[in-house]
Amino acid sequence: MTYLSGEAIARAFFDRWNQGDADGIGDLFVEDADFVNVVGIWWQRRSQIRKAHEYGFRKIFGDSYVNITELKARKLTDNIEIVHTVSTLDGQTGPSDEVPERRIAVISMVTVRQGTDGFRIVSCQNTDRVEGMDTHVRSQSELRPVKY
């Protein structure tokens, strides 16, 4: 499929997520793409991004649904666009008997036009938003959001 803008490819990412389509997500990225997930794991290459999402859908996010609540695309050149999104995630599978609550994510993507193939994602970073907090503090092997 041809995506004619950074916004279109970002929306396709969320559509594929909601379908649990790891192969489809992988196809949205250039071969040597980078993806930093919400806990800072850095996947390098399309194959790693696809594999990580396949694991996530199988173990953690199989019943999840994401919804874009904000989207801003910034055109840097005719061939490069940056896209920032805010989204909600519901339906995550928790460890043990825990039922996770809604999460809010800020996802940033750098997208590039690849000839007649349209836009693809070069780099993506996912950050959890913790409302009302200023930063994280690590103590006793625990990382927790804090307000100063």
Backbone torsions as a table, in degrees:
resi	resn	phi	psi	omega
1	MET	NA	147.7	-179.9
2	THR	-103.7	126.0	178.4
3	TYR	-106.5	120.6	-169.8
4	LEU	-88.1	1.2	179.2
5	SER	-158.4	165.5	174.0
6	GLY	-62.7	-39.3	178.5
7	GLU	-60.8	-43.0	-178.8
8	ALA	-62.3	-41.2	-179.2
9	ILE	-71.8	-34.2	176.3
10	ALA	-64.1	-44.2	178.3
11	ARG	-63.5	-35.3	177.3
12	ALA	-64.5	-37.3	177.4
13	PHE	-57.4	-47.9	-179.4
14	PHE	-68.2	-37.4	175.8
15	ASP	-61.0	-45.6	180.0
16	ARG	-65.2	-38.2	177.0
17	TRP	-57.6	-49.1	-176.7
18	ASN	-66.0	-18.7	174.6
19	GLN	-90.4	-5.9	-176.4
20	GLY	64.9	35.3	-171.7
21	ASP	-102.6	85.4	-179.3
22	ALA	-64.3	-39.1	177.4
23	ASP	-63.0	-43.2	179.0
24	GLY	-63.7	-38.8	175.8
25	ILE	-63.3	-46.7	179.3
26	GLY	-55.7	-39.5	-178.6
27	ASP	-65.0	-17.0	-179.3
28	LEU	-80.0	-11.5	-174.7
29	PHE	-103.4	150.4	170.5
30	VAL	-69.0	161.7	-175.5
31	GLU	-56.8	-43.2	-175.8
32	ASP	-102.1	37.2	-177.8
33	ALA	-68.4	162.9	174.3
34	ASP	-122.2	144.0	176.8
35	PHE	-143.4	122.1	175.0
36	VAL	-106.7	119.0	-175.7
37	ASN	-84.1	-178.0	-170.8
38	VAL	-64.6	-23.2	177.3
39	VAL	-105.4	14.0	173.5
40	GLY	88.1	9.9	175.5
41	ILE	-75.6	130.1	-174.8
42	TRP	-106.2	107.3	175.9
43	TRP	-91.4	133.0	-178.2
44	GLN	-122.1	116.4	179.8
45	ARG	104.7	146.6	-179.9
46	ARG	-56.2	-41.5	-176.9
47	SER	-63.4	-38.6	177.6
48	GLN	-68.5	-39.7	179.4
49	ILE	-63.0	-44.7	178.0
50	ARG	-62.5	-46.0	-178.8
51	LYS	-62.8	-42.1	-179.6
52	ALA	-65.6	-40.3	178.4
53	HIS	-69.7	-35.8	176.3
54	GLU	-60.3	-45.4	177.3
55	TYR	-60.9	-46.9	-179.1
56	GLY	-58.8	-43.8	179.4
57	PHE	-67.8	-32.8	-178.9
58	ARG	-75.0	-37.8	-171.4
59	LYS	-107.2	-33.2	-166.9
60	ILE	-122.0	-41.8	-167.5
61	PHE	-117.6	20.6	-176.1
62	GLY	-61.2	-30.8	-178.9
63	ASP	-110.1	17.0	-174.8
64	SER	-86.5	161.8	176.4
65	TYR	-142.5	132.4	176.4
66	VAL	-110.9	149.0	179.5
67	ASN	-135.9	124.6	177.7
68	ILE	-74.0	127.0	176.6
69	THR	-107.5	-22.8	175.2
70	GLU	-145.9	146.3	176.2
71	LEU	-149.4	130.7	176.3
72	LYS	-134.0	124.1	176.9
73	ALA	-110.1	136.3	178.3
74	ARG	-123.6	118.5	179.6
75	LYS	-82.6	118.8	177.4
76	LEU	-91.4	-41.0	175.1
77	THR	-143.5	-179.0	176.4
78	ASP	-63.3	-21.2	-173.9
79	ASN	-114.9	-1.6	-177.7
80	ILE	-132.9	128.1	176.1
81	GLU	-134.7	142.1	173.0
82	ILE	-104.6	135.9	-179.8
83	VAL	-126.3	129.5	173.6
84	HIS	-115.2	136.1	177.8
85	THR	-130.7	152.1	165.4
86	VAL	-117.3	134.4	-178.3
87	SER	-144.4	157.9	172.9
88	THR	-104.5	150.3	176.3
89	LEU	-129.3	124.0	176.7
90	ASP	-124.2	155.4	173.1
91	GLY	88.2	14.2	177.1
92	GLN	-64.4	143.2	174.3
93	THR	-83.7	128.5	-178.8
94	GLY	-91.5	162.2	173.4
95	PRO	-70.4	144.5	-179.3
96	SER	56.3	-129.2	-177.3
97	ASP	-98.3	3.0	-177.3
98	GLU	-66.8	138.1	176.6
99	VAL	-111.1	105.0	-177.9
100	PRO	-65.8	146.4	176.4
101	GLU	-88.6	176.5	178.8
102	ARG	-57.6	138.6	173.0
103	ARG	-112.8	152.2	174.6
104	ILE	-119.0	130.4	-178.0
105	ALA	-122.8	146.1	167.1
106	VAL	-109.8	118.7	-178.7
107	ILE	-117.2	128.2	179.3
108	SER	-113.8	134.4	-179.3
109	MET	-129.9	138.9	167.6
110	VAL	-104.1	124.3	-177.3
111	THR	-119.5	151.2	-178.3
112	VAL	-137.4	141.8	175.6
113	ARG	-78.6	131.9	179.8
114	GLN	-117.1	79.3	177.3
115	GLY	57.1	-134.1	-178.2
116	THR	-79.2	-6.7	178.8
117	ASP	-79.0	-5.6	-179.3
118	GLY	78.0	-159.0	-175.8
119	PHE	-83.4	147.0	172.9
120	ARG	-135.8	160.9	-179.9
121	ILE	-88.1	128.1	177.3
122	VAL	-95.1	-40.4	-176.6
123	SER	-146.3	142.4	-179.1
124	CYS	-143.4	137.4	175.1
125	GLN	-134.2	133.7	-177.8
126	ASN	-112.6	126.4	-179.5
127	THR	-129.5	129.4	173.6
128	ASP	-73.9	136.0	174.6
129	ARG	-93.9	130.1	175.3
130	VAL	-117.3	100.5	-174.4
131	GLU	-56.1	135.3	175.1
132	GLY	80.4	-0.3	-178.5
133	MET	-102.3	156.4	-178.2
134	ASP	-102.0	-33.9	-176.8
135	THR	-167.1	-172.4	174.0
136	HIS	-112.0	151.5	174.0
137	VAL	-128.6	135.5	175.8
138	ARG	-101.8	127.2	174.3
139	SER	-149.6	138.3	179.7
140	GLN	47.4	48.9	176.9
141	SER	64.4	13.3	178.6
142	GLU	-115.9	133.5	175.2
143	LEU	-103.8	121.3	-177.4
144	ARG	-137.1	145.4	177.0
145	PRO	-71.2	144.2	-179.9
146	VAL	-138.3	157.2	175.1
147	LYS	-115.6	134.4	179.3
148	TYR	-96.1	NA	NA
